[in-house]
C-alpha cells in the first residue's frame, strides 16, 4: 500500500514542479536585454577618425638625458666669483663709493690736453651727478672727500639731505676761461669740475646763481665752498673773478703757494 501511495504522489507533484520551473525560465528570459552587451566591432576607418592627430603621429625618438653633474670649473673660478660678490658698491679708482667706469687715456685736440688715465664718474658716496664727469682718479678722490667732509656737514638735514649735484662742466679741451692764447685749463686735463646746483632729497635745490647771497641756502653754499679749499688746489665761486658767478669751480692743480681759494 505504501509503494502505491508513493507512486501516486510522484505522478501528481512532478508535473507541478516542472510547470513552475518553466514559468520561472520564461520570466527570466523576458527580463534579459534584447541586444548583446558585447561591443560591436568597428571598421578601421571609424577607429582612425576617432583618434586625435597627435595620437596618429609617430612617437618621437628618445634622447639620452644629460648628466646633472657640473663640468669641472677652471682653477680660481670660485675665488673670482666670490670676490665679485663681496665687492662693495662702487669702487672706481679703488675708492669705495665712487661709481662709474674706467675709460683709459684721453687725447685732446690741443697740445697739453688729455690724460693718461681717465674715469667717467656717475656718483660719489651715494650722491648722483647730473651728467657723468670725465675726471682723473685724483680729482674723483677730492670730489668724494669734499662731499663727505664739506658738503654734507654744510647742508645738514636741509631738504632731507643731498641727493645730487648738477654738473655744469667737467673734461673739455680748452684754454682757461676760453681765452685765446691762455694756458690750458684744468678742465682740459680732466682735473676740474664745475657745480651749479645742489639737489636735495625732497626735490628742492641750492642754486649758486640764485641762492649764493640768500638766507639759509646761501649760508650752506658758502660753508660748503669754504670747506673745499685745501681739498682741491683751486676753488672759485661768485665774486672771485667774474667768470664763476653761476657755478663753483674746483680743480686739483697744485700751486707753489698752496691752495688758491676765492
TAMOKA-V892885 format. One record per pair of residues at least 24 apart in sequence whose ideal C-beta (glycine too) atoms are under 6 Angstrom apart, sorted by the first residue. I is the first residue (numbers start at 1). J is the second residue. D is the distance in Angstrom with one decimal. If there is no record, write none. Layout:
I&J&D + I&J&D
This chain:
92&119&5.5 + 93&137&3.6 + 93&140&5.5 + 95&141&6.0 + 97&125&4.5 + 98&124&5.4 + 98&140&5.4 + 98&144&5.6 + 99&123&4.3 + 108&173&3.6 + 108&188&6.0 + 109&173&5.6 + 110&173&5.4 + 112&184&4.1 + 113&173&3.8 + 113&188&4.1 + 115&189&5.9 + 115&190&4.6 + 118&190&5.0 + 127&162&5.5 + 127&164&6.0 + 128&164&4.2 + 129&165&5.5 + 129&167&5.2 + 130&166&4.5 + 130&167&5.2 + 131&167&5.0 + 133&167&5.4 + 133&170&3.7 + 133&193&5.5 + 134&170&5.4 + 134&171&3.7 + 134&190&5.4 + 135&190&5.3 + 136&190&5.0 + 136&191&5.6 + 138&252&5.2 + 139&191&5.1 + 139&252&4.8 + 142&231&5.3 + 142&232&5.3 + 142&252&5.4 + 145&231&5.1 + 146&228&5.1 + 146&231&4.9 + 150&224&5.6 + 150&227&2.9 + 150&228&5.7 + 151&224&4.7 + 154&220&5.1 + 154&223&3.9 + 154&224&3.9 + 155&220&5.2 + 159&200&2.9 + 159&201&5.9 + 159&202&4.5 + 159&204&4.4 + 160&201&3.3 + 160&202&4.8 + 161&201&5.1 + 163&199&5.0 + 163&201&4.7 + 164&199&4.0 + 165&195&5.3 + 166&196&5.1 + 166&197&3.8 + 168&194&4.1 + 168&196&4.2 + 168&247&4.6 + 169&194&4.0 + 177&243&5.0 + 186&251&3.7 + 186&253&5.1 + 191&251&5.1 + 191&252&4.8 + 192&251&3.6 + 193&250&5.7 + 194&247&4.6 + 194&249&5.2 + 195&248&4.8 + 196&246&5.9 + 196&247&4.2 + 208&246&5.7 + 208&247&5.5 + 209&246&3.9 + 212&238&4.8 + 229&259&5.4 + 229&261&3.6 + 230&259&5.1 + 233&259&5.6 + 234&260&4.9 + 235&261&4.6 + 236&262&5.3
